Amino acid sequence: MEVPLNAQYIRNMIMGAHATHDHIVHFYHLCALDWVDIVSALEADPRESAKIGQSLSDWKRNSYQEMKGTQDRLKGLVNSGQLGIYGSGYWGHPAMKLSPEVNLLATTHYLQALEIQVEINKIVALLGSKTPHIQNLAVGGVTNAINLDSPDTLNMEKLFHIKTLIDKVDDFVKQVALVDVAAIGAFYAEWTGYGAGVTNYLSTPDMPMDTKGTVFDLPGGYIPAADISKFQPITDFNDSYFEDNVKESIKHAWYDGDWDRHPYKEETVPKYSDFDDNGKYSWVKAPTFLGEPAQVGPLANILTMFAAGHKPTQKYATQVLETVSSLAGAKVGIDALHSTIGRIACRVIRCAVLNDTMNNQWTALVNNIAKGDTTIFNEPVFPKGVQEGFGIHEAPRGILSHWIVIENGKIKNYQAVVPSTWNAGPRNDKDDLGPYEASLLDNPVADPEKPLEVLRTLHSFDPCLACAIHLVDKEHNEVVRVKVL
C-alpha cells in the first residue's frame, strides 16, 4: 500500500531525531567513559582544557568558565563521597591514556550532551505526541493533522520550532561530537587494530522519499568480507535479495529443536538447559545473511552508504579520518573503521548524516504542504488468504526486520530479527562466531580483574539484549514489585 508523502516525511523526521538522540547518548553517556578518566580531570588545568577545545573547533562553550564549572562539579561529587553514576568506573586503569586536560574537556562535553539530547528528543515528542513510545503512527500514514490556520494541529509555528531544534543539535554534532570522536580515535589509534570481528556488513535503505518506498534519502545494502567494491544494494522495501536470504539458527540457543530456517518458517518455543559452550548457551538466535553471520549497526550503515556513493556520508567520514590523521601524525584510511574505535566513530558520523537528512525531510514536508497537500493517511485494505510480508528499518543499532504470516485475517506467525540479535547471536548452524564473539578475539587485556578492554569492544556495538530477546514467565511468578510514591 502507499503512504502519503507528508506521512513519510513526518515518520522520517521522528526516526532521524530518535536515532540522533540515541547516538548522542551512546557516545557520551554509555561509551565515552570507557576511554575518558573523569577522576584524572580533577588534576587538569581548566585554562589548558579550554585552549585545547578552542584549537579543535569553534564550539562556543569551549570556554574556561565551562571547564572550571565542570571541574568544580566533579570535586563536589568526590568531596560528598557519593560518586553516583561515576562510582563504578575503572578510573586510573592502565589502558586509560588521555591527559587530565583532555579528560576534563571530554567530561565537559559529556555534561553538555545531557542538555543536547533533551533538545533532539523534543522533535520526537512534538511529532509523535510522546517519546519514546510514540502515538502518531497508523497503518497507512500518521495521525498528525495538518492545518496551517489551527493552533491544535501541525502548523508553521510548530514546524519552525522543529527547525530551530534541528539546527541547535546540528551545531553540537558538527562542532563537538565529530571532533571528540576523531580526537579519541587519534589518541587511541592502536584500537583501529582491534575488534573488527565479522566484516560482512548489512544495512537497509531508509527515509523513503516517495509513497511506495522505492526512493530513499539513505541507501543500504550488503558488503561481504570488508570488500566495499563488492557492495550489493538493497533497492526497496520489497527487495527479494533481502527477503530471500535471511535465516536464523537455534543450534546454540535455548529453544526446542536444532534448525536453520527463514523467519516465515520459524517458531519460538523456549527450552532452557544448562549453559554448555559446546551446545546451547544463549537465549539469542543466530541470524545469517546468504548463509553467513553479518554485522549490523552504524559501522555497517556508514560503510554501505559510503560504498553506494552517498555524498554526505563520504563527506563526514572523510572529515573524521582526516582529523584523526592530522592529530595522530599518520595517514588513516577507511580500512581503520573495521575496528572497535571505528565502530564508535561511525555512530557519530551517522549522527551528522542524520542531521542533514532531517533538514532534507523538513524542507520536503514544508514544500509539499505549500503545494496544498495536507494528506496524512490512506485507509488500508487488508487482502484475504495467506499473506507473507516483512518490514525493514535502519534502527540506531542496525537493521531491524519484522516478519509476519497472516492467514484468513489472523496472525499465524510473527518473528522479529532485530539489530542486537544479529550482533549478539551465538554460533550459527555451521558454528561460525557471531559479531560480539568474533570481535573479542585478540583484544588486549591489561588487568583480567578489570577487563576494561572487553567493555570497550562490546560497548562499541551499543548492546541491547532486551531488544535481542524477551523472556516470558508462563507460570506468572512475581519477579519484582515496585511501589509508586
N, C-alpha and C positions, 0 to 999 in steps of 0.2 A: 504494500500500500504506500501511497505518497504522503509525505509530511509537509505542511506548508512552509514556505521559506522563513517566515517570521519565527515559527516554532523551531526550525533548525538553528537559526542564529541565536535565539534565546537559550536553547539547550547547550549550544556550543560555548556561549559565554559562561554559563554555570559550570560546565566541565572544565573550561580553562581556568576559572577562578578557583575552583575546588583543587585542581592539580597544582596550581601555583602555591596556594596555601600549604598543601601537603609537602611540596618540595622545600619551601622555606623552613617549615617546622622540622623536616627531616635533617636538612643540612646543619642548621644551627642548634636545634634542641634535642635531637636524637642521635646525632652522629659527631658533631664537631668536638665534643669533649673527649672523644677517643684520641684526638690529636692536639687539643689545647689544654694546657695545665693551668687551671684558673688559680690554684694556690700560688704558682710561680708569679702570677700577675700582681700579687701583693708586694713583690720586690721591685716592680717596674718604676721607671721614671715617667710619669704621665706626659711630660712635655715631649719626651722622645717618642712615646707611642703616638702622640698626635702628629709629630713630624713625619713618622713613617707612614701613617694613614694618608696624610696630605700629599706625600710624594707618590702614592699609588693611585689616588683618584680625587675627584673634585667634590666628593660627598660632603655636604655642608656640616654634618655632625661629627666629623673627624677633628674635633676641637680639644684643646687642653681641658676645658670645662667638662666635656663629656667623659674623657678618660679619667679625670680626677674624681668625678662623681661615681663612676663605676668602681674605682678602687676603694673609695670610702664605703660604698655599699658592701663590698666584699669584706672589708675589715670589720664592719658592723656585724656581719654574719659570723665571722670567725670569733670575734670577742663575745658574742652571745652564747657560743658553744652549741648552737643549733644550725648545722650546715644545710639542713633541709634537702633539696634535690641535689645538692653538691656533696652530700655526705658519703657516697659510696664510690666515688671515682678513684682511679688508680693514680693519684697525684704523686709526683716525684718518680714515676715509673721510668726505668732506663730507656724505654722506647720513645719517651717524650723529648723533643729536641728544639722546640721553639724558644726564643729568648723571652725573658719576662715582659719586655715591651711589646713584642708581637702577641704574646698571650693576653696582655691587657687590651690591646686593640681588638683582638678576636672576641674577647669577653664583652667588650662594649657593644660590638655588633650583635652578639648573642642577645643582649638585653633590648637593643633597638628592634631586633627581629620579632620580639614578643609583641611590640606595638604594630609592626607592619602586617603581621599575619592576621591581626584583627581587622585591618582595613580591607584586605582582599576577601576576607570572609563575609564582609558586608554585601558584596556583589551577589554571593550565593543566596544570602538571606533576602535581599531586595527582589531578586528574580524568582527564588524558589520558596519564598514565604518563611523558611527556617533553614538552619544548617546544623548538622549535615543531612538530616533526613528530610529532603525537600518535598514539597507538597504540590508542585505545579505540573507534574508530568501526567499525561493522559495518553492512552493508546490512540495514536492519530495526531498528536500535537502537544500543546500545553494549555494551561488554563489562565494565562496572563492576558486578560482582556486589554486591547489597545484602543485608547480614546484620548486624543491629544487635548480635549476640552474638559476632561474629568480628572479631579484630584485623586479619585479612588482607583484609577487604572494605571497601566503603564503609559506615561506621558513624557513629554520632552524634559520636564524638570527632573524626573527620576532618571531618565536616560543620560542627561548631562551630569548628574551626580555620579552615576556609574562610571562615566568617562573620567571624572576627576580622581576616582579611586584607582582606576587602571593606571593613570599617569603617575599617581603618587607611589604606587607599588613598583612601577616600572623604574623610577629613579633609584630605588633601593636595590632592585635586582641587578640593574646595569652598572651602578656605581659602587656597590658594596659586595653583593654575593658573588658576582663573576670575578671580581678582583680577589676576594678572600679565598675562593676555591683554587684560583691559579697560584696564589701565594703559598697555600698549604701544599699544593702539588709540587711546587718548586722546592720547598724546604724538606719535603719527604719524597724526593724524586725516586729513591730506591724502591718505593712502593708501586712504581709502574711495572716492576718485575714480579709482583706477587698478586695472586688472587684472580687470575684470568678464568680458570676453570673451564666450563663449557663455552665454546666460542661459536656455536650455532645460535644465531640471533633471530628472534621472531617478534614482529610488531604489526599492528593493524593500521590502515588508513583511518583518519579521524577528522572531525569537524566538517561534516557534509555541507556542501555549498549549493546543492540542488535538492529537489523534492524527492528524488528516487534513491539517494545515497550512492551516486556513481561518480561525483566530482567532489574532491576533498581539498581542504586547505593544507592538511598534513598527510604526506604519503606514508605507506607502510609496506612491509614485505618480509622476506626471509634471506638471511646471509648464512651460507654453510662454511664451517671451519675458518672463520675470521677473514674470509676472502671477499671483500666488498665488490670485487669485479664480477662475482657470481650472484649478485643481488637479483632476486626474483620478486617483482612487485605483487602485492595483493591489491586487486584493482577496485573492488567494491564490496558492499555488504552481502553479496550473494556469490562471491568468488568460490568456485568449486575447488580451486587449488588449496585454499584453506580448509573448506568444509570436508573434503575427502581425506585429508592427510593427518588429522588429529586422532590420537588414541590415548587410552590410559591403561596402565598395568597395575594389578594388585598383588603381584608376586611377593612383594616385600611389605605390604600394607595389611592392617588388621581388618580385612573383610573376608567374607566367605568365598572361597574359591581361589583359583590361580589362572586369571585370564588377562588378555590384552585386547581391548575392544574399543570400537568407535563409541563416542558418547551416546549416540542414538540407541546403542545396543547394551549400554551398561546397566548395572544395578548397584545399589549401595546397601549392602547387608553387613552391618558390623559384626565382627567375630574376633574378639580380643584373645590374644595368647601372650605368654611372657615375651619379654624382649629377647630377640635372637638375631644377632648381627649377621648371621648366615641365612636367616629365614625372614620372618615378619618382624619389623621393628618400628613401624610408623603408622600413624593414622592418615597420613597424606598419600594419595595415589601418585603414580609416576606418569605424567604426561609425556608424549613424544610427538614430534612432527616429522613426517617422512621416515618414521621408524627410529629417530634419534632424539635424545634429550635436547632441549633448546633453552637458552637463557632469554628471559623477558625483562622488561623494565626500561628505565631511561637510557642505559647503555645500548641496548638493542634498538630502542626507538631512535636515538641520535645517529647511530651508525647506518641504519636503514634509510633514514631521511637524508643523511649525507650522501649515501650511495645513489639515492634517487635524484640527486641534484637540487635538493630543496635549498634555496638561496639563504634564508635566514639561519638555517641550521649550519650551513657551511661558514657563514659569517661569524657566528658566535663561537663555534668550535675552533675555528682558526684563530680568533681573538684570544681565547683562553690558552691555546697551545703556544701562541707567540709570546704571551705574557709569561707563561711558565719558562719558555726558552730564554727569555731575557733575564728573568730573576735567577734561573739556575745556571746561566752561562753556558748552556749547551742546547743544541737543536733538539726539540721534542716534537715528534710527528704523531699522526693519528693512531699509529700502532700502539702508542703508550696508553690509549684508552682501554685496551684489553687488560684491565688490572683493577685492583681494589680502588686505588685513587682515581683511576679513570672512570669507574662506575659512579663515584661521588661527583666528579666534575660534570659528567653527562646529566646528572639530575639538575644541576644549576644551569647548565646550557639549555636544557629543555625548559627551564623556568623562564629564561629570556625569550625563547621561541614562543612560548605560550602567551607572554605579554604582547608580543607583536600580533599573534593570532587573535587575541581578544580585541585588539584595536581594529583588526580586519572585520571581525564579526559585528562589532558595534557600528562601524561605518556601513556595512552591508544592511544591517537592520534599519538604521535611520534612513538610508537611501530608499529602501523598499517601502517603508511607511510613507515616505514623501511622495511615492508614486500613487498613493491612495489605497495600498493593500494593507488591510488590518486582519486578514485571515490568520487564525492560530490553530485551527483544528479541522481535521477531516474525519467524519464519522466512520468507524471501522465496520467492515462487513466480514464476518467470520465464515470461512469456507467449510463445507461438510466433508465427511470422510476422514481418512487418516492423513494427517499433516505432520511433516517434519520441518523444523526450522531452527535457525541459530541467530544469535545477536552477538556482535563483537564491538569492543570499545577499548581504546588505549587508556586504561586507568593509570593512576600515579605510579603503581608498582609494575605495570606492564599490561600485556594483552589479557583482556577479560572476555570470556565467551560463555554464553548460556545456551543450552541445547534442550529442545522440547519436542516431544511426540504427542500429538493430540488425536484422539480417536472419538468420533461422534460427539464432539464438543466438550470432551473431558480430557484432562491431562493424564496421559498414560505413562509417560516417563519424563523426568526433568533432571538434568545434570548441569553443574556449573564447573567449568575448568578455569580457575582464577589465577592471577599472577603468582601469588606465593605458593600455589600448588606446583606450577611449572618450576619455580626456583628451589623450593624446599623438598620436592619429591625425592623419595628414596631411590635405590637402584631399580631399574626397569626390568622387563621380562628377559632382557639379554644381559642383565647385571651391569649395565652402564651406570656410572655415577650421575646423580642429579647435580645441578649447578652449585648449591651450597656445599655439598660434599667435595666436589671436584675443586672448588675454589680454595679449599683449605690445604690442599696438598702442597708441601714445600714452603708453607708460610713460616717465617722465623718466630720463635717464642723465647723471649729473653728470660722470663720467670714463669715456670709452669704453674706456680701457685697464683699468679696474677696474669692470666693469658690475655692481655690487652690486645695483642696482635690478632688473635682469633676473633675477638669482638669487632675489631676494625673491619675485617673482611665480611663477616656476617652482617654487621650493621650497614655496610655499603649497599646491600640489597634492600634495605628498609623492610625487614621481615614482618609479616603479619600472619601468624599461624591461626589466629581467629578467623582470618579470611580463607585460609587454606582448607580448614576442616571445622565443621560444627558438630559437637557431640550432644547427644540426647540421652537422658536417663529414662529408659522406658518404664522403670519402676516408680518414677516420680518421687524419688527421695529428696529431702530438703538438703541443699548444698550450702546455702548461706542465707541469713536473714538480715535485712538492713532496716534500721529504724530511721524514719524521716523525722527530723526535729521540727 
